[in-house]
Amino acid sequence: MKNKARAIPRLRKGATDQEVIRWTRSHDVFDRLAAGVSEIVEDQSDLDRILHEALFQENTAQLNMRIPPAMKAVLSRLARQRTTDATTLARIWLAERLRQELKTQG
């Protein structure tokens, strides 16, 4: 297993999202750690700052995801009850969950 871990190439700087996804799917996280091409980061304080700054930025980045039709229907219904659209409600919930996750890690 050590030989396999050593053969893992480093991810190039400036890699696209698709390249990152392909690289992480093709190399097991434990092999990457053993090879020294990935590391565990304990300090997440920079993420809290980034999330806070993100609250004041325009929504220009895009995240595409597939969800079951029933889940989308429920999300749309809940959004209408709150006089907003499903995308906005999902974004609000995502921001709240990210905040919660950062609090539990910090």
C-alpha positions as CSV (number, residue, x, y, z in Angstrom):
1,M,0.0,0.0,0.0
2,K,2.9,2.4,0.7
3,N,4.1,2.1,-2.9
4,K,0.6,3.1,-4.1
5,A,0.5,6.0,-1.7
6,R,3.9,7.3,-2.9
7,A,2.7,7.3,-6.5
8,I,-0.1,9.8,-5.8
9,P,0.6,13.1,-7.6
10,R,0.0,16.4,-5.9
11,L,-3.0,18.3,-7.1
12,R,-1.8,21.2,-9.3
13,K,-2.2,24.8,-8.0
14,G,-5.2,26.4,-9.7
15,A,-6.9,23.1,-10.4
16,T,-10.5,23.5,-11.6
17,D,-13.4,22.1,-9.5
18,Q,-13.7,19.2,-11.9
19,E,-10.0,18.4,-11.6
20,V,-10.3,18.4,-7.8
21,I,-13.3,16.1,-7.9
22,R,-11.5,13.7,-10.3
23,W,-8.4,13.7,-8.2
24,T,-10.2,13.1,-4.9
25,R,-12.3,10.3,-6.4
26,S,-9.3,8.6,-7.9
27,H,-7.1,8.7,-4.7
28,D,-8.3,7.4,-1.3
29,V,-8.1,10.0,1.4
30,F,-6.0,7.7,3.7
31,D,-3.6,7.0,0.8
32,R,-3.3,10.8,0.2
33,L,-2.6,11.4,3.9
34,A,0.1,8.6,4.0
35,A,1.7,10.0,0.8
36,G,1.8,13.5,2.3
37,V,-0.2,15.1,-0.5
38,S,-3.2,15.8,1.8
39,E,-3.3,17.0,5.4
40,I,-5.7,17.3,8.2
41,V,-6.4,20.9,9.1
42,E,-7.5,21.4,12.7
43,D,-7.8,25.2,12.7
44,Q,-11.0,26.2,10.9
45,S,-11.0,29.8,12.0
46,D,-10.4,31.1,8.5
47,L,-13.7,29.4,7.4
48,D,-15.7,31.4,9.9
49,R,-14.2,34.7,8.6
50,I,-14.9,33.6,5.0
51,L,-18.5,32.7,5.8
52,H,-19.0,36.1,7.5
53,E,-17.6,37.9,4.5
54,A,-19.8,35.8,2.2
55,L,-22.9,37.1,3.8
56,F,-22.2,40.5,2.2
57,Q,-21.2,39.3,-1.3
58,E,-23.4,38.9,-4.4
59,N,-24.6,35.5,-5.3
60,T,-22.4,34.9,-8.3
61,A,-21.0,31.4,-7.7
62,Q,-23.1,28.5,-8.7
63,L,-23.7,25.1,-7.1
64,N,-25.6,22.5,-9.1
65,M,-27.1,19.6,-7.3
66,R,-29.7,17.0,-8.0
67,I,-32.4,16.2,-5.4
68,P,-35.4,13.9,-5.4
69,P,-38.5,15.5,-6.9
70,A,-40.4,15.0,-3.6
71,M,-37.7,16.9,-1.7
72,K,-37.9,19.8,-4.3
73,A,-41.7,19.9,-3.9
74,V,-41.4,20.1,-0.1
75,L,-38.7,22.8,-0.4
76,S,-40.8,24.8,-2.9
77,R,-43.9,24.5,-0.7
78,L,-42.0,25.7,2.4
79,A,-40.5,28.5,0.5
80,R,-43.9,29.7,-0.7
81,Q,-45.1,29.7,2.9
82,R,-42.2,32.0,3.7
83,T,-42.9,34.2,0.7
84,T,-39.6,33.4,-1.0
85,D,-38.4,30.9,-3.6
86,A,-36.9,27.5,-3.1
87,T,-33.4,28.6,-4.1
88,T,-33.3,31.4,-1.6
89,L,-34.6,29.2,1.2
90,A,-32.0,26.6,0.4
91,R,-29.3,29.2,0.4
92,I,-30.5,30.5,3.8
93,W,-30.6,27.0,5.3
94,L,-27.1,26.3,3.9
95,A,-25.7,29.4,5.5
96,E,-27.3,28.6,8.8
97,R,-25.9,25.0,8.7
98,L,-22.4,26.2,7.8
99,R,-22.5,28.6,10.7
100,Q,-23.6,25.8,13.0
101,E,-20.9,23.4,11.7
102,L,-18.2,26.1,12.3
103,K,-19.4,26.7,15.8
104,T,-19.2,23.0,16.7
105,Q,-15.7,22.8,15.2
106,G,-14.4,25.9,16.9
